[in-house]
Amino acid sequence: MAAVLIHWFRTDLRLHDHPALLRSVARCRREGLSLLPVAWHSPSVPVDTRWGFARVGEHRRAFRHQALTGLAKRLRGLGSDLWVLDDATAGPLLELARRAGATHVVAEAIDAPEELAEVRTLQDGGLHVDTVWQSSLLAPDDLPWLQGRVPDVFTAFRQGVERAQVQVPAPLPAPTQLPPWPDHLERPPSPCAPPLSAGATDERSSFPYGSSAWQGHEAAALDHLQRYLAAGHPHRYKATRNALSGRDFASHWSPWLAVGALSARQAMAALRAFENERGANEGSYWLWFELLWRDHFRFVMRQHGARLFAARGLSGDRTPQACRHDPRAFARWCEGRTGQPLADAAMRELRHTGYLSNRLRQIVASALIHELGGDWRAGASWFEHCLIDFDVHSNQGNWAYIAGVGTDPRGGRRFNLDKQTQDHDPDGSYRRRWTA
């Protein structure tokens, strides 16, 4: 019976550009080990939040299931499989490791508080965990700051990266062979698919993940990336990115990036190839700009950790807007019943489909914080519940930014709802689309 190495898939549910998986494969070949691919991430189950609702809603569960199903299919095509554990505790993974005779785990590094705690729990249970940083464009050691520490303000970060001409590494190819499945373990059962809500296929949705082209797995992600580029959309991106809805106004890469069905480096390499063939412009540059902002949120959380989850955030001695949680006002916000027509329409879309444009995310966050005087952390938690593209770094960073307790040098952003309505929905078409 060959010894076993566990490869733990976290928010990296793909085979392409997967340094941690390639490390697992190389080690198995070098040491004659079997490979046991496992997916376990404790927030993937519906644990209740402090605010009175489930941690993960129906849309996130369904989209992640699509990603897991696609990953399992690809693994089986290479003679392996995927053991999916949906449990809020590490107990089942520790028990599986005991049954398999595995003492070592290789996994993606995620430097966020809960994700770091997951690793410590496995280590406390007797496993050796080797983590590999791989979710960003740039690696911490490639940054032009000592010990990978970055400026808190994005503009300073971007300018520093661009002045230093830091290069994005090329994406790595997917493995063409995998080590054998442990011969003393049965193959795992396929996890049951959660039911899809009507919002998953609603034609009004900008991301109808119930339709084949928009599902959460790697094949759909790579197909979408090529379609988006082939249609020339990057050249128009800056002009369209603040639209409220549609299939082409944004790249729509974020859901696949969030579950790891698409790597940021793969998206960047495809964008650079597009620019080399068809030319670069301000629109294609803005896609790099926003992928780099995604990196920045990762490095900021790596530096500040749990501070980004506290009421005062990064504000230190400055006094931010009070975090005053009114459950009734918060429920009206969640349900789209505040009396603010544009924000209410957006909250109905979010609840129904699990997706919302970036412009509307900023508008509804500002409405909760600055119009209703609500607790920004409750809003961040509701987004975690709803969004198919929930990413802990960007979500927490963006909410803290709007609230004035994050990395915004201006101390927060308050959006004038009347002006936003006039600028972005002057004819009322979006509000009519998402009427109660």
ABEGO torsion letter per residue (X at the ends): XBBBBBBBBBABBBABGBAAAAAAAAAAAAAGBBBBBBBBBAAABBBBBAAGBBABBAAAAAAAAAAAAAAAAAAAAAGBBBBBBBBABAAAAAAAAAAAGBABBBBBBBBBAAAAAAAAAAAAAGBBBBBBBAABABBAAABABBGGBBBABAAAAAAAAAAAGBBBBBBBBBBABBBBBBAABBBBBBBBBBBBBAAAABAABABBAABAAABABAAAAAAAAAAAAAAGAAAAAAAAAABABEAAABAGAAAAAAAGABBAAAAAAAAAAAAAAAEBBAAAAAAAAAAAAAAAAAAAAAAAEAAAABAAEAAEABBBBBBBBBAAAAAAAAAGAAGBAAAAAAAAAAAAAGBBBAAAAAAAAAAAAAAAGBBAAAAAAAAAAABAABBAAAAAAAAAAAAGABABAAGEBBBBAAAAAAAABAAGAAAAAABX
